[in-house]
């Protein structure tokens, strides 16, 4: 999120800050590279506005911006939503946006009804968790009207969840310290949900409470550690001397559904869950500093020793991984796949390459950190699901370096190659993966403006990188074009030969975001983009079955952009390239996560996260928002209910494909 008015609430600060920015290198940043690329090609001429645009966008995108005739050329067709800010959500005319699952909703036949005034950890383990982020859909038996919904629960907002803990006196906001029961509820509200859903006779989606695959995953769920780092001494703790078992997963942001139908959970802002101080001279000190550990946002370490680094100093090494869940077996043990590296994973979207290997694109969501991809050693077998279940234990992890001539290279993070040797503290591949960031530093990867979701387009051999913002940047470079980049941009990676396993490729700027009517912003939306169609802070994305790009955002606000977050349809091809239009927007204080279109394009699932977390800069509220004094009570609008994060199912009235004529 952007640097808005300083909030008094700890979990909100964790989400807004997205880490302290810990890259110590002088590696050439993407902003510097972009500036050099387009300056060298003679595009830095004319007025400030022309210079701003020319320094940050490709000639192809510039032509689209200046000459687009999007009428008839756009891949999308729907009446655009009006951008703005209020307490409710809004979808394009002709569509329904139905709330499917809210925090606290029952997931099992024996789940208790939600009572926000009498919460318990036991009840929360049987209910839908908090702050839904990634959403995935796995059809059951090939059906289009029945499947498993997979949802991440990234983090908790105590001030919105619990009654009676916030007081305001003389304008000063205080929050009561957490006690043990409250911490246990928070831990139960983290993790993920797998739940069966189906269309009813009215064509609306509903939860199947007796679904045999329904399960909750929490911060206490037993998990297996797999891959090169499994069993390493740095992964061993008093609770797990083998280094192969760990309790739970935390701060699961985006994720993915693999080609073989497993659910991927990406562990992101892990630093905020640890407290305490390492013993003097501890060997993990530099490793943890590179990740901002400990962040001390949550009080879990006061009640659970494993979250106190002074008591269990190796525990943070067991988080920051990709987690894989077999959704077809509710008793399966989730696996942390260490071959995909350890950092602040935003997501892990995948694509099957021409030769059958599977490629995962990975963003490290922090200012000045990197873009990665993982290529499996084995090949996907579409006829034998069991043969694919351990593909993620072997393969090559790469980090991206972008160059000013528009080329890029994927650099392998392999022990013994280049600087990744014992001389630099890497005694094995496990060390390389546990300290993925430091390994990438030494390879001189390109620091980016908060890499978030990265979506491959299988038909085009391209991938779209969401770069949310970076207000800490002092100088621009080629792929991060603006200093003080408040609004973010989207990079398009074109893999050589349209081969996703390629180690070289090209890059372009698809969009530089922000208000195109303000010249100094340098936004590069097509001239056919309306005042409602532009956005800032791209975060998650989806490429639908027709190859069209949808972008969701995190950080738009009354003060920054005059609008809430939402879901935008973005043209990437032809005359309409760079044209964007608003399809759905969220209530005040919320971000829009997890855009998930079904394969038949008749439903678009989206996650509305942390609604009501903010309102100080909105005329409709104008003060801090907390349980007793909320800026919105979406989605129930019931005085007896707090605001509740929720998953929404968007369908076309009367049926039909979404976004098409």
C-alpha positions as CSV (number, residue, x, y, z in Angstrom):
1,X,0.0,0.0,0.0
2,X,1.0,3.6,-0.3
3,X,2.3,5.7,2.6
4,X,-1.0,7.0,3.8
5,X,-1.7,8.8,7.1
6,X,0.1,6.9,9.8
7,X,-2.3,4.4,11.3
8,X,-2.4,3.6,15.0
9,X,-3.0,-0.1,14.3
10,X,-0.1,-2.6,14.2
11,X,-1.4,-5.0,11.7
12,X,-2.3,-2.2,9.3
13,X,1.2,-0.8,9.5
14,X,2.6,-4.3,8.7
15,X,0.4,-4.4,5.5
16,X,1.1,-0.8,4.5
17,X,4.9,-1.0,5.1
18,X,5.4,-4.4,3.4
19,X,8.8,-4.5,5.1
20,X,11.5,-2.1,6.0
21,X,13.3,-2.4,2.6
22,X,16.4,-4.5,3.5
23,X,18.3,-4.8,0.2
24,X,21.9,-3.6,1.1
25,X,23.3,-3.8,-2.4
26,X,24.3,-1.2,-5.0
27,X,22.9,-3.4,-7.8
28,X,21.6,-1.3,-10.6
29,X,17.8,-0.8,-10.1
30,X,15.1,-1.3,-12.6
31,X,14.3,2.5,-12.5
32,X,17.9,3.2,-13.6
33,X,17.7,0.6,-16.3
34,X,14.5,2.0,-17.8
35,X,15.8,5.6,-17.8
36,X,19.0,4.4,-19.5
37,X,17.1,2.3,-22.0
38,X,14.8,5.0,-23.3
39,X,17.2,7.9,-22.9
40,X,19.7,6.1,-25.0
41,X,17.1,5.5,-27.7
42,X,16.4,9.2,-27.9
43,X,13.0,9.3,-26.3
44,X,13.8,11.8,-23.6
45,X,12.8,14.9,-25.5
46,X,10.1,17.6,-25.2
47,X,8.0,18.6,-22.2
48,X,8.1,17.2,-18.8
49,X,5.1,15.0,-19.6
50,X,6.7,13.6,-22.7
51,X,9.9,13.0,-21.0
52,X,8.2,11.2,-18.1
53,X,6.4,8.9,-20.5
54,X,9.3,8.4,-22.8
55,X,11.6,7.4,-20.0
56,X,9.3,4.7,-18.8
57,X,7.4,3.0,-21.6
58,X,8.3,1.1,-24.8
59,X,7.8,2.5,-28.3
60,X,5.0,0.0,-28.8
61,X,3.1,1.1,-25.7
62,X,3.7,4.7,-26.6
63,X,2.1,4.2,-30.0
64,X,-0.8,2.5,-28.4
65,X,-1.2,5.3,-26.0
66,X,-1.2,8.0,-28.6
67,X,-3.0,6.3,-31.5
68,X,-5.3,3.8,-29.9
69,X,-8.8,3.5,-31.3
70,X,-10.1,1.2,-28.8
71,X,-13.8,1.2,-30.0
72,X,-14.1,-2.2,-31.7
73,X,-10.5,-3.1,-30.8
74,X,-10.9,-4.0,-27.2
75,X,-11.1,-7.6,-26.1
76,X,-13.6,-6.6,-23.4
77,X,-17.2,-5.5,-23.5
78,X,-19.1,-4.3,-20.4
79,X,-20.5,-1.0,-19.0
80,X,-17.8,0.5,-16.9
81,X,-18.2,1.1,-13.2
82,X,-17.9,4.6,-11.9
83,X,-14.7,5.0,-9.7
84,X,-15.2,6.5,-6.2
85,X,-15.3,5.8,-2.5
86,X,-18.2,4.6,-0.4
87,X,-19.2,1.9,2.1
88,X,-20.4,-0.7,-0.4
89,X,-19.1,-2.7,-3.3
90,X,-20.1,-2.1,-7.0
91,X,-20.0,-4.2,-10.1
92,X,-20.7,-3.5,-13.8
93,X,-24.3,-3.1,-14.8
94,X,-25.8,-6.4,-15.9
95,X,-23.8,-8.4,-13.4
96,X,-24.4,-9.7,-9.9
97,X,-21.8,-9.6,-7.1
98,X,-22.9,-12.2,-4.5
99,X,-21.2,-12.6,-1.2
100,X,-20.2,-16.3,-1.0
101,X,-18.1,-16.7,2.2
102,X,-17.5,-14.2,5.0
103,X,-15.1,-14.4,8.0
104,X,-16.7,-16.7,10.6
105,X,-19.0,-18.5,8.2
106,X,-19.5,-22.2,8.8
107,X,-17.5,-24.7,6.8
108,X,-18.6,-28.0,8.2
109,X,-22.0,-29.4,9.3
110,X,-20.8,-29.2,12.9
111,X,-19.4,-25.7,12.7
112,X,-20.8,-23.3,15.3
113,X,-22.6,-20.2,14.2
114,X,-20.4,-17.0,14.1
115,X,-20.6,-14.9,17.3
116,X,-18.2,-12.0,17.1
117,X,-18.7,-11.3,20.9
118,X,-17.8,-14.8,22.0
119,X,-15.0,-15.9,19.7
120,X,-12.8,-18.9,20.5
121,X,-9.9,-20.6,18.7
122,X,-11.8,-23.9,18.6
123,X,-14.8,-22.2,16.8
124,X,-12.5,-20.4,14.4
125,X,-10.8,-23.6,13.3
126,X,-14.2,-24.7,12.0
127,X,-15.1,-21.4,10.4
128,X,-13.9,-19.4,7.4
129,X,-10.7,-17.5,8.4
130,X,-9.8,-13.8,8.2
131,X,-8.5,-11.6,5.5
132,X,-9.1,-13.8,2.4
133,X,-6.4,-13.2,-0.2
134,X,-5.6,-15.8,-3.0
135,X,-8.7,-17.6,-4.4
136,X,-8.4,-20.7,-6.5
137,X,-11.0,-23.1,-8.0
138,X,-10.5,-26.8,-8.6
139,X,-13.4,-28.3,-10.6
140,X,-14.6,-31.7,-9.3
141,X,-14.9,-34.5,-11.9
142,X,-14.7,-31.9,-14.7
143,X,-17.9,-30.1,-13.7
144,X,-18.3,-26.4,-14.2
145,X,-20.9,-26.0,-11.5
146,X,-19.1,-27.9,-8.7
147,X,-15.6,-27.6,-7.3
148,X,-13.3,-26.8,-4.5
149,X,-12.6,-23.2,-3.5
150,X,-9.1,-22.7,-2.1
151,X,-8.6,-19.4,-0.2
152,X,-5.7,-18.0,1.7
153,X,-6.2,-16.1,5.0
154,X,-3.2,-13.7,5.0
155,X,-3.3,-11.9,8.4
156,X,-5.6,-10.6,11.1
157,X,-6.7,-7.0,12.0
158,X,-7.2,-7.1,15.8
159,X,-8.9,-3.7,15.9
160,X,-11.6,-4.8,13.4
161,X,-12.0,-8.4,14.8
162,X,-12.3,-8.0,18.6
163,X,-14.8,-5.8,20.6
164,X,-13.6,-3.8,23.5
165,X,-9.9,-3.6,22.8
166,X,-9.6,-0.1,21.3
167,X,-10.1,3.1,23.2
168,X,-9.9,6.7,22.0
169,X,-9.2,9.5,24.5
170,X,-8.3,13.0,23.5
171,X,-7.6,11.8,20.0
172,X,-5.1,9.2,21.1
173,X,-5.8,5.6,20.1
174,X,-4.7,2.7,22.3
175,X,-5.1,-1.0,21.7
176,X,-5.1,-3.5,24.6
177,X,-2.3,-6.0,24.6
178,X,-3.2,-9.4,23.4
179,X,-3.8,-12.2,25.8
180,X,-3.3,-15.9,25.2
181,X,-6.9,-16.7,24.0
182,X,-6.8,-13.7,21.6
183,X,-3.5,-14.9,20.1
184,X,-4.9,-18.4,19.6
185,X,-7.9,-17.0,17.8
186,X,-5.6,-15.0,15.5
187,X,-3.5,-18.1,14.8
188,X,-6.7,-20.1,14.0
189,X,-7.9,-17.3,11.6
190,X,-4.6,-17.5,9.6
191,X,-3.8,-20.1,7.0
192,X,-6.3,-21.3,4.4
193,X,-9.6,-22.9,3.6
194,X,-10.5,-25.6,1.2
195,X,-14.3,-26.0,0.8
196,X,-16.6,-27.5,-1.7
197,X,-19.0,-25.1,-3.5
198,X,-21.8,-25.7,-6.1
199,X,-24.4,-23.9,-8.1
200,X,-27.9,-24.2,-6.7
201,X,-31.1,-24.4,-8.7
202,X,-31.2,-20.6,-8.9
203,X,-27.7,-20.6,-10.5
204,X,-26.1,-19.1,-7.4
205,X,-23.0,-20.5,-5.7
206,X,-23.3,-22.0,-2.2
207,X,-21.1,-23.8,0.3
208,X,-21.5,-27.6,0.7
209,X,-21.1,-28.0,4.4
210,X,-20.8,-31.8,4.2
211,X,-18.2,-31.7,1.4
212,X,-15.7,-34.6,2.1
213,X,-12.7,-32.5,1.1
214,X,-13.5,-29.5,3.3
215,X,-10.7,-28.5,5.6
216,X,-9.1,-25.5,7.5
217,X,-5.3,-25.0,7.5
218,X,-4.0,-22.7,10.3
219,X,-0.8,-21.5,12.0
220,X,-0.8,-24.8,14.0
221,X,-1.4,-27.3,11.2
222,X,1.4,-29.9,11.0
223,X,3.4,-29.6,7.8
224,X,6.3,-31.4,6.2
225,X,9.5,-29.7,5.0
226,X,10.6,-31.0,1.7
227,X,13.3,-30.3,-0.9
228,X,17.0,-29.4,-0.6
229,X,16.7,-27.5,2.8
230,X,14.8,-30.3,4.5
231,X,16.7,-31.7,7.5
232,X,19.4,-29.0,7.4
233,X,20.9,-28.0,10.7
234,X,19.6,-24.4,10.2
235,X,16.0,-25.9,10.0
236,X,16.3,-27.8,13.2
237,X,14.6,-26.6,16.5
238,X,14.0,-28.0,20.0
239,X,10.5,-28.9,18.9
240,X,11.7,-30.5,15.6
241,X,15.3,-31.8,15.9
242,X,14.9,-33.5,12.5
243,X,14.3,-30.2,10.6
244,X,11.6,-31.9,8.6
245,X,8.4,-31.0,10.5
246,X,6.9,-27.6,11.2
247,X,3.7,-26.3,12.7
248,X,1.6,-24.1,10.4
249,X,1.9,-21.4,7.7
250,X,1.5,-17.7,8.1
251,X,0.9,-14.5,6.1
252,X,-0.3,-16.5,3.0
253,X,-0.7,-13.8,0.4
254,X,-1.3,-15.0,-3.2
255,X,-0.7,-18.5,-4.4
256,X,-1.7,-20.7,-7.3
257,X,-3.3,-23.9,-8.5
258,X,-0.9,-26.3,-10.1
259,X,-1.6,-28.1,-13.4
260,X,-2.1,-31.3,-11.4
261,X,-4.7,-29.6,-9.1
262,X,-2.9,-28.9,-5.9
263,X,-3.2,-25.7,-4.0
264,X,-0.2,-23.4,-3.6
265,X,0.1,-21.0,-0.6
266,X,2.8,-18.3,-0.6
267,X,4.2,-17.2,2.7
268,X,4.9,-13.5,2.5
269,X,5.4,-11.0,5.4
270,X,6.7,-13.5,7.9
271,X,9.0,-11.0,9.7
272,X,6.1,-9.4,11.7
273,X,5.3,-12.7,13.6
274,X,8.7,-13.0,15.4
275,X,9.9,-11.1,18.4
276,X,12.9,-11.1,20.8
277,X,16.6,-10.8,20.1
278,X,19.0,-13.3,18.8
279,X,21.9,-14.3,21.1
280,X,24.9,-12.1,20.6
281,X,26.9,-13.1,17.6
282,X,24.3,-15.6,16.3
283,X,25.1,-17.0,12.9
284,X,21.5,-16.1,11.6
285,X,21.8,-12.4,12.4
286,X,22.6,-11.2,8.9
287,X,20.1,-13.6,7.4
288,X,17.3,-12.3,9.5
289,X,18.3,-8.7,9.0
290,X,18.0,-9.2,5.3
291,X,14.3,-10.2,5.9
292,X,13.6,-7.6,8.6
293,X,13.2,-10.3,11.3
294,X,12.1,-9.8,14.1
295,X,9.3,-7.3,13.2
296,X,7.3,-7.8,16.4
297,X,3.9,-6.9,14.9
298,X,2.1,-9.8,16.6
299,X,2.4,-10.9,20.3
300,X,2.5,-14.6,19.5
301,X,6.0,-15.0,20.9
302,X,4.8,-14.1,24.4
303,X,2.7,-17.2,24.4
304,X,4.4,-19.5,22.0
305,X,8.2,-19.8,22.3
306,X,8.7,-20.7,18.7
307,X,7.9,-17.1,17.7
308,X,10.6,-15.7,20.0
309,X,14.0,-15.8,18.3
310,X,15.8,-15.5,21.7
311,X,14.3,-18.9,22.6
312,X,14.1,-20.7,19.2
313,X,16.5,-18.9,16.9
314,X,16.1,-21.2,13.9
315,X,12.3,-21.0,13.7
316,X,12.1,-18.1,11.2
317,X,14.1,-20.3,8.7
318,X,11.1,-22.6,8.6
319,X,8.9,-19.8,7.2
320,X,9.0,-17.8,3.9
321,X,8.4,-20.8,1.7
322,X,5.9,-22.1,-0.9
323,X,3.4,-24.5,0.6
324,X,1.7,-27.2,-1.5
325,X,-1.6,-28.8,-0.4
326,X,-3.3,-31.9,-1.9
327,X,-6.9,-30.7,-1.9
328,X,-8.3,-34.1,-2.8
329,X,-7.2,-35.6,0.5
330,X,-8.3,-33.7,3.5
331,X,-6.0,-35.7,5.7
332,X,-2.9,-35.0,3.6
333,X,0.1,-33.2,5.2
334,X,0.8,-29.9,3.5
335,X,4.4,-29.6,2.2
336,X,6.8,-26.7,2.3
337,X,8.7,-26.9,-0.9
338,X,12.1,-25.4,-0.2
339,X,13.4,-25.8,-3.8
340,X,11.4,-22.6,-4.7
341,X,13.4,-20.4,-2.3
342,X,12.8,-18.5,0.9
343,X,11.7,-14.8,0.7
344,X,8.5,-12.8,0.9
345,X,6.6,-14.8,-1.6
346,X,3.7,-12.9,-3.1
347,X,2.4,-15.8,-5.3
348,X,3.3,-18.8,-7.4
349,X,1.4,-18.9,-10.7
350,X,2.4,-21.7,-13.1
351,X,2.4,-22.7,-16.7
352,X,3.4,-25.9,-18.5
353,X,6.2,-25.3,-21.0
354,X,6.6,-26.7,-24.4
355,X,8.7,-29.6,-23.2
356,X,6.4,-30.5,-20.4
357,X,8.4,-29.0,-17.5
358,X,6.4,-26.7,-15.3
359,X,7.4,-23.0,-14.7
360,X,6.4,-21.0,-11.6
361,X,6.8,-17.2,-11.5
362,X,7.6,-15.8,-8.1
363,X,7.7,-12.2,-6.8
364,X,9.5,-11.1,-3.7
365,X,7.1,-8.4,-2.4
366,X,9.4,-5.8,-0.9
367,X,10.9,-2.5,-2.2
368,X,14.1,-3.2,-4.1
369,X,13.7,-7.0,-4.2
370,X,13.5,-9.4,-7.0
371,X,11.6,-11.4,-9.6
372,X,12.2,-15.2,-9.7
373,X,11.0,-18.2,-11.6
374,X,11.4,-21.9,-10.9
375,X,11.6,-24.6,-13.5
376,X,10.9,-28.2,-12.5
377,X,13.4,-30.9,-13.4
378,X,10.6,-33.4,-14.1
379,X,7.8,-33.1,-16.6
380,X,4.1,-32.9,-16.0
381,X,2.1,-36.0,-16.8
382,X,-1.5,-35.1,-17.5
383,X,-2.5,-38.8,-17.3
384,X,-1.0,-39.6,-13.9
385,X,-1.7,-37.1,-11.1
386,X,0.4,-39.1,-8.6
387,X,3.5,-38.8,-10.8
388,X,3.3,-35.0,-10.4
389,X,3.0,-34.8,-6.7
390,X,6.6,-34.2,-5.9
391,X,7.6,-32.2,-9.0
392,X,8.4,-29.2,-6.8
393,X,11.2,-30.9,-4.9
394,X,13.6,-30.8,-7.8
395,X,14.4,-28.0,-10.3
396,X,16.2,-24.8,-10.9
397,X,15.4,-21.5,-9.2
398,X,16.3,-18.3,-11.3
399,X,16.4,-14.6,-10.5
400,X,15.9,-11.9,-13.1
401,X,18.3,-9.3,-14.4
402,X,16.9,-6.7,-16.7
403,X,19.2,-4.7,-19.1
404,X,18.8,-1.3,-20.7
405,X,18.8,-2.7,-24.2
406,X,15.4,-4.4,-23.5
407,X,16.9,-7.8,-22.9
408,X,16.8,-9.8,-19.8
409,X,18.5,-12.9,-18.3
410,X,17.4,-15.5,-15.8
411,X,20.3,-16.2,-13.5
412,X,20.4,-19.7,-11.8
413,X,20.8,-19.9,-8.0
414,X,22.8,-23.1,-7.9
415,X,25.4,-23.8,-5.2
416,X,28.9,-23.9,-6.5
417,X,28.2,-21.6,-9.5
418,X,29.6,-18.1,-9.6
419,X,29.7,-16.5,-6.2
420,X,27.4,-19.0,-4.5
421,X,30.2,-20.9,-2.8
422,X,31.6,-21.6,0.6
423,X,33.8,-18.6,0.3
424,X,30.6,-16.5,0.5
425,X,29.0,-18.6,3.2
426,X,27.1,-21.0,1.1
427,X,28.1,-24.6,2.0
428,X,25.3,-26.3,0.2
429,X,22.2,-25.7,-1.9
430,X,20.2,-25.6,1.3
431,X,22.2,-22.4,2.3
432,X,21.5,-20.9,-1.1
433,X,17.7,-21.4,-0.6
434,X,17.5,-20.4,3.0
435,X,19.2,-17.2,2.1
436,X,17.7,-16.7,-1.3
437,X,17.8,-12.9,-1.1
438,X,21.5,-12.8,-0.3
439,X,22.3,-15.3,-3.1
440,X,20.3,-13.1,-5.5
441,X,22.2,-10.0,-4.2
442,X,25.5,-11.6,-5.2
443,X,24.3,-12.5,-8.6
444,X,23.5,-8.8,-9.2
445,X,19.8,-9.3,-9.9
446,X,17.7,-6.2,-10.6
447,X,16.1,-4.6,-7.6
448,X,12.4,-3.9,-8.4
449,X,9.5,-1.7,-7.2
450,X,7.8,-4.3,-5.0
451,X,7.2,-7.3,-7.3
452,X,3.8,-8.8,-6.6
453,X,1.8,-11.2,-8.7
454,X,3.3,-12.5,-11.9
455,X,0.9,-14.0,-14.4
456,X,2.0,-16.1,-17.4
457,X,-0.1,-16.0,-20.6
458,X,0.3,-19.6,-22.0
459,X,-0.9,-18.6,-25.5
460,X,1.5,-15.7,-25.9
461,X,4.7,-16.9,-24.2
462,X,4.6,-13.8,-22.0
463,X,4.3,-13.0,-18.3
464,X,2.9,-9.9,-16.7
465,X,4.7,-8.6,-13.6
466,X,2.7,-6.4,-11.1
467,X,5.0,-3.8,-9.5
468,X,2.9,-2.1,-6.9
469,X,4.9,1.0,-5.9
470,X,8.1,2.3,-4.3
471,X,8.1,5.6,-2.7
472,X,11.5,5.0,-1.2
473,X,13.2,5.0,-4.6
474,X,15.6,8.0,-5.1
475,X,16.5,7.3,-8.7
476,X,14.7,5.7,-11.6
477,X,16.0,2.8,-13.8
478,X,14.8,1.0,-16.9
479,X,12.3,-1.4,-15.4
480,X,11.4,0.8,-12.5
481,X,10.9,4.0,-14.3
482,X,10.0,6.6,-11.7
483,X,11.7,7.8,-8.6
484,X,9.2,8.0,-5.8
485,X,7.0,5.6,-7.7
486,X,3.8,6.0,-5.8
487,X,1.5,4.3,-8.4
488,X,3.4,1.3,-9.7
489,X,3.6,-0.2,-13.2
490,X,3.3,-3.5,-15.1
491,X,6.2,-5.1,-16.9
492,X,5.7,-7.6,-19.8
493,X,8.3,-10.4,-20.0
494,X,8.6,-11.9,-23.5
495,X,10.4,-15.3,-23.1
496,X,12.7,-16.2,-26.0
497,X,10.9,-18.5,-28.5
498,X,7.8,-18.2,-26.4
499,X,9.4,-20.9,-24.2
500,X,8.8,-20.4,-20.5
501,X,11.9,-22.4,-19.6
502,X,14.1,-20.0,-21.6
503,X,16.9,-18.3,-19.7
504,X,16.8,-15.1,-21.8
505,X,14.1,-12.9,-23.1
506,X,12.9,-9.3,-23.6
507,X,10.9,-6.9,-21.5
508,X,8.6,-4.0,-22.1
509,X,6.5,-1.6,-19.9
510,X,2.9,-2.5,-20.5
511,X,1.5,0.2,-18.2
512,X,2.8,3.0,-16.0
513,X,0.0,3.6,-13.6
514,X,-1.6,6.7,-12.0
515,X,-3.8,9.5,-13.2
516,X,-3.0,10.2,-16.8
517,X,-4.5,13.7,-16.5
518,X,-1.6,14.8,-14.3
519,X,1.4,15.2,-16.6
520,X,4.0,14.8,-13.9
521,X,2.7,11.4,-13.0
522,X,3.7,10.1,-16.5
523,X,1.0,7.4,-16.7
524,X,0.8,5.6,-20.0
525,X,-2.8,4.4,-20.3
526,X,-4.3,4.5,-23.7
527,X,-6.1,7.7,-24.6
528,X,-9.3,5.6,-24.7
529,X,-9.0,4.9,-21.0
530,X,-11.7,7.0,-19.2
531,X,-11.4,8.8,-15.9
532,X,-12.9,5.7,-14.3
533,X,-10.5,3.3,-16.1
534,X,-7.1,4.3,-14.7
535,X,-5.7,2.9,-11.5
536,X,-2.7,2.8,-9.3
537,X,-0.9,0.1,-7.3
538,X,-1.4,-3.1,-9.4
539,X,-1.2,-6.1,-7.1
540,X,-2.8,-9.3,-8.3
541,X,-3.7,-10.4,-11.8
542,X,-5.4,-13.1,-13.7
543,X,-5.2,-14.2,-17.3
544,X,-8.5,-15.7,-18.3
545,X,-9.3,-18.6,-20.7
546,X,-9.4,-16.1,-23.6
547,X,-5.9,-14.8,-22.8
548,X,-7.2,-11.4,-21.4
549,X,-5.5,-9.7,-18.5
550,X,-7.4,-8.6,-15.4
551,X,-5.7,-6.5,-12.7
552,X,-6.6,-6.0,-9.1
553,X,-5.1,-3.3,-6.9
554,X,-3.9,-2.6,-3.3
555,X,-3.5,1.0,-2.1
556,X,-5.9,3.2,-4.0
557,X,-7.6,5.6,-1.5
558,X,-9.5,8.8,-1.2
559,X,-6.3,10.8,-0.6
560,X,-4.0,9.1,-3.1
561,X,-6.3,8.4,-6.1
562,X,-9.8,9.4,-5.2
563,X,-11.1,5.8,-5.5
564,X,-11.1,2.5,-3.8
565,X,-9.3,-0.6,-5.0
566,X,-11.0,-2.8,-7.6
567,X,-10.7,-5.1,-10.6
568,X,-9.8,-3.6,-14.0
569,X,-9.8,-5.2,-17.4
570,X,-6.6,-4.3,-19.3
571,X,-6.1,-4.8,-23.1
572,X,-2.6,-6.1,-24.0
573,X,-2.8,-6.5,-27.8
574,X,-3.4,-4.4,-30.9
575,X,-4.8,-0.9,-31.1
576,X,-6.4,-1.2,-27.7
577,X,-3.2,-2.0,-25.9
578,X,-3.0,0.0,-22.7
579,X,-6.7,0.5,-22.4
580,X,-8.2,-0.2,-19.0
581,X,-11.7,-0.2,-17.7
582,X,-13.2,-0.7,-14.2
583,X,-15.3,-3.8,-13.7
584,X,-15.7,-4.0,-9.9
585,X,-14.8,-1.9,-6.9
586,X,-14.6,-2.6,-3.2
587,X,-15.8,-0.8,-0.1
588,X,-13.8,1.9,1.7
589,X,-10.6,0.5,3.4
590,X,-10.5,-2.7,1.4
591,X,-8.2,-4.1,-1.2
592,X,-9.2,-6.4,-4.0
593,X,-7.4,-9.8,-4.0
594,X,-7.5,-13.2,-5.6
595,X,-9.1,-12.5,-9.0
596,X,-10.1,-16.0,-10.2
597,X,-12.2,-16.5,-13.4
598,X,-13.6,-20.0,-14.0
599,X,-12.4,-21.7,-17.1
600,X,-15.8,-21.2,-18.8
601,X,-15.7,-17.5,-17.9
602,X,-19.2,-17.7,-16.3
603,X,-18.0,-16.8,-12.8
604,X,-15.3,-14.4,-11.4
605,X,-14.4,-15.1,-7.8
606,X,-12.7,-12.2,-6.0
607,X,-11.6,-11.6,-2.4
608,X,-12.4,-8.4,-0.6
609,X,-9.7,-8.1,2.1
610,X,-9.7,-5.8,5.2
611,X,-12.8,-3.8,4.4
612,X,-13.2,-0.9,6.9
613,X,-9.4,-0.8,7.6
614,X,-9.2,3.0,7.1
615,X,-11.5,5.9,6.6
616,X,-9.5,8.7,8.1
617,X,-9.1,10.3,4.7
618,X,-12.7,9.7,3.6
619,X,-15.3,12.4,4.1
620,X,-17.9,9.7,5.0
621,X,-15.9,8.8,8.2
622,X,-12.9,11.0,8.9
623,X,-11.4,9.2,11.8
624,X,-9.8,5.8,12.7
625,X,-12.0,2.8,12.0
626,X,-12.3,0.0,14.6
627,X,-14.8,-2.5,15.9
628,X,-17.1,0.0,17.7
629,X,-16.7,2.8,15.2
630,X,-16.4,1.3,11.7
631,X,-16.1,3.2,8.4
632,X,-18.3,0.4,6.9
633,X,-20.2,-2.7,8.1
634,X,-19.9,-4.4,4.8
635,X,-21.2,-7.0,3.8
636,X,-23.9,-7.5,6.4
637,X,-24.6,-3.8,7.3
638,X,-25.9,-5.1,10.6
639,X,-25.1,-3.2,13.8
640,X,-24.7,-6.5,15.6
641,X,-22.0,-7.5,13.2
642,X,-18.5,-6.1,12.5
643,X,-17.1,-5.6,9.1
644,X,-16.1,-9.0,7.6
645,X,-13.7,-9.9,4.8
646,X,-15.4,-12.0,2.2
647,X,-15.2,-13.9,-1.1
648,X,-17.6,-12.6,-3.8
649,X,-18.9,-14.5,-6.8
650,X,-19.5,-12.3,-9.8
651,X,-21.9,-13.7,-12.5
652,X,-23.7,-12.3,-15.5
653,X,-27.4,-11.7,-15.1
654,X,-29.2,-14.3,-17.2
655,X,-25.9,-16.2,-17.7
656,X,-23.1,-15.9,-20.2
657,X,-19.4,-15.2,-20.4
658,X,-18.0,-12.4,-18.3
659,X,-16.6,-9.3,-20.0
660,X,-17.7,-10.4,-23.5
661,X,-20.4,-8.9,-25.8
